Amino acid sequence: MKKAILILAAICISNLSMAQFTLGIKGGINFSSMVTNAGSFSQNIKESKDTKTGYSFGVYSRIGKKLYLQPEVLFATKGGKVDFVPVGGGSPVSVDIKTNNIDIPILIGYKLFNRIRINAGPVASIKISEDQKFLDELKKVTNDVDAAFENATFGYQAGVGIKLLGFEIDLRNEGSLSNLSSDKFNDPKFSQRLNGWQLTIGHKIL
């Protein structure tokens, strides 16, 4: 995944001088949830389907006309919810998760019509801050004092966009291909990933 992102970035740079170039700003809302496979910890870590609302804002560029490359840099907040059952029994503890990241999607898009387009590609999410309450509960049930979030995760985005009244409106599905936690706790089945939807509106400034 890292290699693919670097290749796409190199393509972007090499084409700046010979393709149509657009620069813009964008912002919007994220709807995300935590997808959990607790493996051997399934009695103590329960997946919740609750969706959390966050936001994102930043800049985007577009290189090309009908077929185009669109790299972006966005500040994004996402989240989810997990229910922890104390080891030895007791009432479940519901913990809301919030992450603050710098997201770097590099998308390939295609304009189907004059106003409608589709796009898809990889996204890297670089951690800015982590949710300490979530980590505290995770340490209790896994008995691992070193539990932490990955410094960066990788995933994908895919969606559709439309140009309306001079604004660029995008709806995308986003999925993670790597675990949020940096440790599998000696269980190869253990995974926790943030998936969701993103709705943004952008405007060209150059």
Secondary structure as a PSIPRED ss2 file (coil, helix, strand):
# PSIPRED VFORMAT (PSIPRED V4.0)

   1 M C   1.000  0.000  0.000
   2 K H   0.000  1.000  0.000
   3 K H   0.000  1.000  0.000
   4 A H   0.000  1.000  0.000
   5 I H   0.000  1.000  0.000
   6 L H   0.000  1.000  0.000
   7 I H   0.000  1.000  0.000
   8 L H   0.000  1.000  0.000
   9 A H   0.000  1.000  0.000
  10 A H   0.000  1.000  0.000
  11 I H   0.000  1.000  0.000
  12 C H   0.000  1.000  0.000
  13 I H   0.000  1.000  0.000
  14 S H   0.000  1.000  0.000
  15 N H   0.000  1.000  0.000
  16 L C   1.000  0.000  0.000
  17 S C   1.000  0.000  0.000
  18 M C   1.000  0.000  0.000
  19 A C   1.000  0.000  0.000
  20 Q C   1.000  0.000  0.000
  21 F E   0.000  0.000  1.000
  22 T E   0.000  0.000  1.000
  23 L E   0.000  0.000  1.000
  24 G E   0.000  0.000  1.000
  25 I E   0.000  0.000  1.000
  26 K E   0.000  0.000  1.000
  27 G E   0.000  0.000  1.000
  28 G E   0.000  0.000  1.000
  29 I E   0.000  0.000  1.000
  30 N E   0.000  0.000  1.000
  31 F E   0.000  0.000  1.000
  32 S E   0.000  0.000  1.000
  33 S E   0.000  0.000  1.000
  34 M E   0.000  0.000  1.000
  35 V E   0.000  0.000  1.000
  36 T E   0.000  0.000  1.000
  37 N E   0.000  0.000  1.000
  38 A C   1.000  0.000  0.000
  39 G H   0.000  1.000  0.000
  40 S H   0.000  1.000  0.000
  41 F H   0.000  1.000  0.000
  42 S C   1.000  0.000  0.000
  43 Q C   1.000  0.000  0.000
  44 N C   1.000  0.000  0.000
  45 I E   0.000  0.000  1.000
  46 K E   0.000  0.000  1.000
  47 E E   0.000  0.000  1.000
  48 S C   1.000  0.000  0.000
  49 K C   1.000  0.000  0.000
  50 D C   1.000  0.000  0.000
  51 T C   1.000  0.000  0.000
  52 K E   0.000  0.000  1.000
  53 T E   0.000  0.000  1.000
  54 G E   0.000  0.000  1.000
  55 Y E   0.000  0.000  1.000
  56 S E   0.000  0.000  1.000
  57 F E   0.000  0.000  1.000
  58 G E   0.000  0.000  1.000
  59 V E   0.000  0.000  1.000
  60 Y E   0.000  0.000  1.000
  61 S E   0.000  0.000  1.000
  62 R E   0.000  0.000  1.000
  63 I E   0.000  0.000  1.000
  64 G E   0.000  0.000  1.000
  65 K C   1.000  0.000  0.000
  66 K C   1.000  0.000  0.000
  67 L E   0.000  0.000  1.000
  68 Y E   0.000  0.000  1.000
  69 L E   0.000  0.000  1.000
  70 Q E   0.000  0.000  1.000
  71 P E   0.000  0.000  1.000
  72 E E   0.000  0.000  1.000
  73 V E   0.000  0.000  1.000
  74 L E   0.000  0.000  1.000
  75 F E   0.000  0.000  1.000
  76 A E   0.000  0.000  1.000
  77 T E   0.000  0.000  1.000
  78 K E   0.000  0.000  1.000
  79 G E   0.000  0.000  1.000
  80 G E   0.000  0.000  1.000
  81 K E   0.000  0.000  1.000
  82 V E   0.000  0.000  1.000
  83 D E   0.000  0.000  1.000
  84 F E   0.000  0.000  1.000
  85 V C   1.000  0.000  0.000
  86 P C   1.000  0.000  0.000
  87 V C   1.000  0.000  0.000
  88 G C   1.000  0.000  0.000
  89 G C   1.000  0.000  0.000
  90 G C   1.000  0.000  0.000
  91 S C   1.000  0.000  0.000
  92 P C   1.000  0.000  0.000
  93 V E   0.000  0.000  1.000
  94 S E   0.000  0.000  1.000
  95 V E   0.000  0.000  1.000
  96 D E   0.000  0.000  1.000
  97 I E   0.000  0.000  1.000
  98 K E   0.000  0.000  1.000
  99 T E   0.000  0.000  1.000
 100 N E   0.000  0.000  1.000
 101 N E   0.000  0.000  1.000
 102 I E   0.000  0.000  1.000
 103 D E   0.000  0.000  1.000
 104 I E   0.000  0.000  1.000
 105 P E   0.000  0.000  1.000
 106 I E   0.000  0.000  1.000
 107 L E   0.000  0.000  1.000
 108 I E   0.000  0.000  1.000
 109 G E   0.000  0.000  1.000
 110 Y E   0.000  0.000  1.000
 111 K E   0.000  0.000  1.000
 112 L C   1.000  0.000  0.000
 113 F C   1.000  0.000  0.000
 114 N C   1.000  0.000  0.000
 115 R C   1.000  0.000  0.000
 116 I E   0.000  0.000  1.000
 117 R E   0.000  0.000  1.000
 118 I E   0.000  0.000  1.000
 119 N E   0.000  0.000  1.000
 120 A E   0.000  0.000  1.000
 121 G E   0.000  0.000  1.000
 122 P E   0.000  0.000  1.000
 123 V E   0.000  0.000  1.000
 124 A E   0.000  0.000  1.000
 125 S E   0.000  0.000  1.000
 126 I E   0.000  0.000  1.000
 127 K E   0.000  0.000  1.000
 128 I E   0.000  0.000  1.000
 129 S E   0.000  0.000  1.000
 130 E C   1.000  0.000  0.000
 131 D C   1.000  0.000  0.000
 132 Q H   0.000  1.000  0.000
 133 K H   0.000  1.000  0.000
 134 F H   0.000  1.000  0.000
 135 L H   0.000  1.000  0.000
 136 D H   0.000  1.000  0.000
 137 E H   0.000  1.000  0.000
 138 L H   0.000  1.000  0.000
 139 K H   0.000  1.000  0.000
 140 K H   0.000  1.000  0.000
 141 V H   0.000  1.000  0.000
 142 T H   0.000  1.000  0.000
 143 N C   1.000  0.000  0.000
 144 D C   1.000  0.000  0.000
 145 V C   1.000  0.000  0.000
 146 D C   1.000  0.000  0.000
 147 A C   1.000  0.000  0.000
 148 A C   1.000  0.000  0.000
 149 F E   0.000  0.000  1.000
 150 E C   1.000  0.000  0.000
 151 N C   1.000  0.000  0.000
 152 A E   0.000  0.000  1.000
 153 T E   0.000  0.000  1.000
 154 F E   0.000  0.000  1.000
 155 G E   0.000  0.000  1.000
 156 Y E   0.000  0.000  1.000
 157 Q E   0.000  0.000  1.000
 158 A E   0.000  0.000  1.000
 159 G E   0.000  0.000  1.000
 160 V E   0.000  0.000  1.000
 161 G E   0.000  0.000  1.000
 162 I E   0.000  0.000  1.000
 163 K E   0.000  0.000  1.000
 164 L E   0.000  0.000  1.000
 165 L C   1.000  0.000  0.000
 166 G C   1.000  0.000  0.000
 167 F E   0.000  0.000  1.000
 168 E E   0.000  0.000  1.000
 169 I E   0.000  0.000  1.000
 170 D E   0.000  0.000  1.000
 171 L E   0.000  0.000  1.000
 172 R E   0.000  0.000  1.000
 173 N E   0.000  0.000  1.000
 174 E E   0.000  0.000  1.000
 175 G E   0.000  0.000  1.000
 176 S E   0.000  0.000  1.000
 177 L C   1.000  0.000  0.000
 178 S C   1.000  0.000  0.000
 179 N C   1.000  0.000  0.000
 180 L C   1.000  0.000  0.000
 181 S E   0.000  0.000  1.000
 182 S C   1.000  0.000  0.000
 183 D C   1.000  0.000  0.000
 184 K C   1.000  0.000  0.000
 185 F C   1.000  0.000  0.000
 186 N C   1.000  0.000  0.000
 187 D C   1.000  0.000  0.000
 188 P C   1.000  0.000  0.000
 189 K C   1.000  0.000  0.000
 190 F C   1.000  0.000  0.000
 191 S E   0.000  0.000  1.000
 192 Q E   0.000  0.000  1.000
 193 R E   0.000  0.000  1.000
 194 L E   0.000  0.000  1.000
 195 N E   0.000  0.000  1.000
 196 G E   0.000  0.000  1.000
 197 W E   0.000  0.000  1.000
 198 Q E   0.000  0.000  1.000
 199 L E   0.000  0.000  1.000
 200 T E   0.000  0.000  1.000
 201 I E   0.000  0.000  1.000
 202 G E   0.000  0.000  1.000
 203 H E   0.000  0.000  1.000
 204 K E   0.000  0.000  1.000
 205 I C   1.000  0.000  0.000
 206 L C   1.000  0.000  0.000
